[in-house]
Amino acid sequence: MEGKQADFELVAKPDVLQLYLSDHGKKMDHSKASAKVTLLAGKDKQEVTLAPAGTDKLEAKGSFKVAAGTKVVAVVTNAGKSVGTARFEIK
């Protein structure tokens, strides 16, 4: 998904959530970034915090409900400044 301040790509699996960020095709410094992710699956709501993992993504490991139709909202910050909000739907 392309946003005003960054491009977002979500990889959602039952045991890991990964959010890749780039500055419109250029690499970003993820060392001070984080994301608050909300998963909405029917009546179930799950909130997860993603932290830097490696040099190219934010990640959280655990148990996540990521069935088809799950809606995901990610609010991303970097060094205390808003990078943007991204919305996804799992297919």
C-alpha positions, 0 to 999 in steps of 0.5 A, a space after each residue: 500500500 502506498 501512503 503519503 509518507 511511505 509505502 507499506 507491505 504487510 505479511 500476515 501469518 498465524 505466527 508472525 506479522 511483518 510490516 515492510 516500510 520504504 520511502 517510496 522505493 528508497 530504504 528507510 532507517 527502521 531502528 527507531 520505528 514501531 507500529 501499533 497493529 489492530 486486527 479485526 476479525 468479526 467480533 474479535 479485536 487483537 492489538 499488537 506492537 511491531 518492533 524493528 527486526 533486521 534492517 528492512 521490517 517491523 515484526 511481532 511473533 505470537 498467535 494471530 487471527 489472520 483468516 480471509 476477511 480480517 481487517 488490519 490497521 497499522 499506525 506507524 511511527 519512526 523516531 517519535 514522528 508519525 509515518 502514517 496509517 495503513 489499512 489492509 484486508 487479508 485475502 
